[in-house]
């Protein structure tokens, strides 16, 4: 019983910090997207960079949804 409680406690910690980490990474991608959009508006070709960041953000959002 003691082992089960410890494993449950560890799982809760992983979930708690995993969620926070993913949320932080998603926010960072949002900031990059804003920056890249601004650069694109100024005439810099950012299409590929935007696609890469959007893809990474989607992966993190999917992982976050699965963790919750």
C-alpha positions in Angstrom: 0.0 0.0 0.0 2.9 2.3 0.8 4.5 1.7 -2.6 1.2 2.4 -4.4 0.8 5.8 -2.5 4.4 6.7 -3.4 3.8 5.9 -7.1 0.6 7.9 -7.2 2.4 10.8 -5.6 5.2 10.6 -8.2 2.6 10.5 -11.0 0.9 13.6 -9.6 4.2 15.4 -9.5 5.0 14.4 -13.1 1.6 15.5 -14.3 1.7 18.8 -12.4 5.1 19.8 -13.7 4.6 18.3 -17.1 1.5 20.5 -17.6 3.3 23.6 -16.4 6.3 22.9 -18.7 4.1 22.3 -21.7 2.1 25.5 -21.0 5.3 27.5 -20.8 6.6 26.0 -24.1 3.3 26.8 -25.8 3.5 30.4 -24.6 7.0 30.7 -25.9 5.8 29.5 -29.3 3.0 32.1 -29.2 5.6 34.8 -28.6 7.7 33.5 -31.5 4.6 33.5 -33.8 3.9 37.1 -32.9 7.5 38.1 -33.6 7.6 36.2 -36.9 4.3 37.7 -38.0 5.6 41.2 -37.3 8.8 40.4 -39.3 6.7 39.0 -42.2 4.6 42.2 -42.2 7.9 44.1 -42.7 8.6 42.1 -45.8 10.9 39.3 -44.4 10.1 35.9 -45.7 9.0 34.0 -42.6 6.6 31.4 -44.1 8.7 28.4 -43.4 9.7 29.5 -39.9 6.1 30.2 -39.1 5.1 26.7 -40.3 7.8 25.1 -38.2 6.8 27.0 -35.0 3.1 26.3 -35.6 3.9 22.5 -36.0 5.9 22.5 -32.8 3.1 24.4 -30.9 0.5 21.9 -32.2 2.6 19.0 -30.9 2.9 20.5 -27.5 -0.8 21.3 -27.4 -1.6 17.7 -28.3 0.8 16.4 -25.6 -0.8 18.8 -23.1 -4.3 17.6 -23.9 -3.1 14.0 -23.5 -1.6 14.8 -20.1 -4.7 16.5 -18.7 
